[in-house]
Amino acid sequence: MFKGDFIDNLPKIYGLYTGGFLVFIAIMAVLEQLGVDAETIGILFVAFTICIYAAIGWISRTTQVDAYYLAGRQVPPVFNGMATAADWMSGASFVALAGGIYFGGHGYLGFVVGWTGGYVLVNSLMAPYLRKFGCYTVPDFIGTRYGGNLARFCAVVILAVASFTYVTAQINATGTIAARALNIPFELGVWFGLLGILICSMLGGMRAVTWTQVAQYIVLIIAYLVPVIWMSNVQGFGLIPHFSYGDAVQRIAELEATLGVGTAPTETFAGLKALVAPHNAPGEDAGMESWKFFTLALCMMAGTASLPHILMRYFTTPSVRDARQSVAWSLLFIFLLYFTAPALATLTKLQLLDPELPTAIIGKAIDDVMALDWIQKWSEVDFLKISDSNGDGILQINEFFMRSGIVVLATPEIAGLPYVVSGLVAAGGMAAAMSTADGLLLAIANAISHDLYYKIVDPTADTKRRLIVARLLLIIIGAAGAAVASLQLTGILGAVAWAFCFACSGLFFPLVLGVWWKRANRQGAVAGMVFGFAAGAGYLYAIQNGMEPWYGLDGLRFGIIGMPVSLVAMVVVSYMTPAPDEETQAMVDEVRKPSGRTILAANH
Amino acid sequence: MPGLNPEADAAHWRKTRNLTLFVLAIWAVFAFVVHIFAGTLNEYTFIGFPLGYYLAVQGSLIIFVVLIFFQNARQDAIDEEFGMDE
């Protein structure tokens, strides 16, 4: 059945894997019919999928530097697309995106547009050129293009800060899901999640992460699409809801007026929100709303094109052309989830609000609502709260509080789907959070082991030593991430947006201009990184400590401060200092040509 | 033979740059411009959706996907023209 090598057989291998996963779902459904309880099914789902990832991680172990850092540069575009999509779609995308749209309305859609449109920047400005360069890591490009250890060091620091911010949020998400699915305390769940993440990445580096991420993408996309499409069919919203929920959007607008959406709640509960924002129409201050949409989308797009764990995925393809192709596939695979999330948010909202639907809870007697199974279950774990603020015995819209994650997690139960679907969703959320955490941890550990240790501290280290250092760093950084995650400092999504803003403040212009502006030199790049990052981080620090944000530029958007500072500093300082030498300019010319050998030799 | 012909290299880069600028112009329209006018566009409907809303949840996303596949096809043609395909 399997002729040729592993790469030739990829479609067959992952085809079988997908079939096997579907059979597993069917077996779980049968077990549920036979009376196995919900808790056991949840545990089986999460445990089974983690075991599969761990097995792939073990099979992909390697002792070669090229395989460890670049997966041997043999990942075909479609599979690299899937791996990037899993790398990209975090616990936040999976669990919190639909909930964010539910609560945030049109303004929140800036995330949806930003997190997809960013790939046009990746494809146009970054991926093909970085692939031609042949670097192992993003700081490797900065260090070689601009020369000097200082530029390399600055890039490592920014990469580490941005990725570390992001990875704590992911470890937090794995902890939350593991804790819920396996019925263990959150603090233990965090370390359990980390263990799963390390098993996937430690032995095989990029090679192991690549092949587990493909497997994780398949799980997460099935787990996202199946409940939404199933729910849509059960509730009569159409076979494929994506193209037919326009009426639901308009119906919600009518209901918002009659139900009084926008009336502020009179009580607050920590971590829980009541619905106040309109689903679609820009609110009263349309100019401000447009500005906030624009700034959010811009930060997320530039951040996408600067985040090293994404860029490094495009170093693993066989050619420059394949790097471009895999950006296209990445976005297509990401699109499948991102155009589903708003449909889910809209239909879930309609189910809760529309008095003509049997699932509606708003406007019903509080005692009846409290008797619903899903309300009781999620109330117990403090994911939602019903409080009769005005004491009339009827549930109003501003008396229903919940966490944003609940839109995805509770959809199967709201729509009355079997528990097997909830187990599937837990496995999908786990896959999303684990795959992103893997990519991020590897990006940080590789940058420190390759750029800091090998390139700066000890250039004579042999292969064995380099890979031992890389693996040790992976464990240390993972443990640090888990320790920070268990403190639960910010919500999942806040920390994610910070990572994008850190990355675009410090790295966007030094990366882009490294290819697109020959005059850019070392001094300019260092100034761009230092001033851009310092401006963004300083602004964030100020608003976190009580300063009034300028023009609505809150903690989700501080890249808008960092990026222009970075650009101006880089251009001004570049012009004030001598142009780069002939050799560097020739190198830039060479990067712009898709054919020929990479700039950096293998095993550099 | 790439690398030995600076004029051909320059022409290749010029075409690549123009394609990139074109792609980024379309990108900017669907990334920013249409959303700034979402309120106005919402007065129109498209397959049952208010248009401004539709563009943010699906329209722009579809354009981005198509745009990247289009850009890659064009870039392949440019690379082939200058013998820089692999």
HADDOCK unambig.tbl for C-alpha pairs under 7 A between the chains (distance, minus, plus):
assign (segid A and resid 109 and name CA) (segid B and resid 56 and name CA) 6.29 0.50 0.50
assign (segid A and resid 113 and name CA) (segid B and resid 31 and name CA) 6.56 0.50 0.50
assign (segid A and resid 113 and name CA) (segid B and resid 56 and name CA) 6.32 0.50 0.50
assign (segid A and resid 113 and name CA) (segid B and resid 61 and name CA) 6.71 0.50 0.50
assign (segid A and resid 116 and name CA) (segid B and resid 61 and name CA) 6.44 0.50 0.50
assign (segid A and resid 117 and name CA) (segid B and resid 31 and name CA) 6.41 0.50 0.50
assign (segid A and resid 117 and name CA) (segid B and resid 64 and name CA) 6.06 0.50 0.50
assign (segid A and resid 120 and name CA) (segid B and resid 64 and name CA) 6.66 0.50 0.50
assign (segid A and resid 120 and name CA) (segid B and resid 68 and name CA) 6.34 0.50 0.50
assign (segid A and resid 124 and name CA) (segid B and resid 20 and name CA) 5.92 0.50 0.50
assign (segid A and resid 246 and name CA) (segid B and resid 47 and name CA) 7.00 0.50 0.50
assign (segid A and resid 246 and name CA) (segid B and resid 48 and name CA) 4.55 0.50 0.50
assign (segid A and resid 246 and name CA) (segid B and resid 49 and name CA) 4.00 0.50 0.50
assign (segid A and resid 247 and name CA) (segid B and resid 48 and name CA) 5.72 0.50 0.50
assign (segid A and resid 247 and name CA) (segid B and resid 49 and name CA) 6.71 0.50 0.50
assign (segid A and resid 280 and name CA) (segid B and resid 53 and name CA) 6.52 0.50 0.50
assign (segid A and resid 281 and name CA) (segid B and resid 39 and name CA) 6.64 0.50 0.50
assign (segid A and resid 282 and name CA) (segid B and resid 39 and name CA) 6.26 0.50 0.50
assign (segid A and resid 290 and name CA) (segid B and resid 35 and name CA) 6.99 0.50 0.50
assign (segid A and resid 290 and name CA) (segid B and resid 36 and name CA) 4.85 0.50 0.50
assign (segid A and resid 294 and name CA) (segid B and resid 32 and name CA) 5.87 0.50 0.50
assign (segid A and resid 324 and name CA) (segid B and resid 72 and name CA) 6.60 0.50 0.50
assign (segid A and resid 325 and name CA) (segid B and resid 72 and name CA) 6.86 0.50 0.50
assign (segid A and resid 328 and name CA) (segid B and resid 65 and name CA) 6.68 0.50 0.50
assign (segid A and resid 328 and name CA) (segid B and resid 68 and name CA) 5.62 0.50 0.50
assign (segid A and resid 328 and name CA) (segid B and resid 69 and name CA) 5.85 0.50 0.50
assign (segid A and resid 331 and name CA) (segid B and resid 65 and name CA) 6.20 0.50 0.50
assign (segid A and resid 332 and name CA) (segid B and resid 65 and name CA) 6.00 0.50 0.50
assign (segid A and resid 335 and name CA) (segid B and resid 61 and name CA) 6.88 0.50 0.50
assign (segid A and resid 339 and name CA) (segid B and resid 57 and name CA) 6.13 0.50 0.50
assign (segid A and resid 339 and name CA) (segid B and resid 58 and name CA) 5.83 0.50 0.50
assign (segid A and resid 342 and name CA) (segid B and resid 57 and name CA) 6.35 0.50 0.50
assign (segid A and resid 592 and name CA) (segid B and resid 13 and name CA) 6.93 0.50 0.50
assign (segid A and resid 594 and name CA) (segid B and resid 84 and name CA) 6.23 0.50 0.50
assign (segid A and resid 595 and name CA) (segid B and resid 84 and name CA) 5.02 0.50 0.50
assign (segid A and resid 595 and name CA) (segid B and resid 85 and name CA) 6.00 0.50 0.50
assign (segid A and resid 595 and name CA) (segid B and resid 86 and name CA) 5.77 0.50 0.50
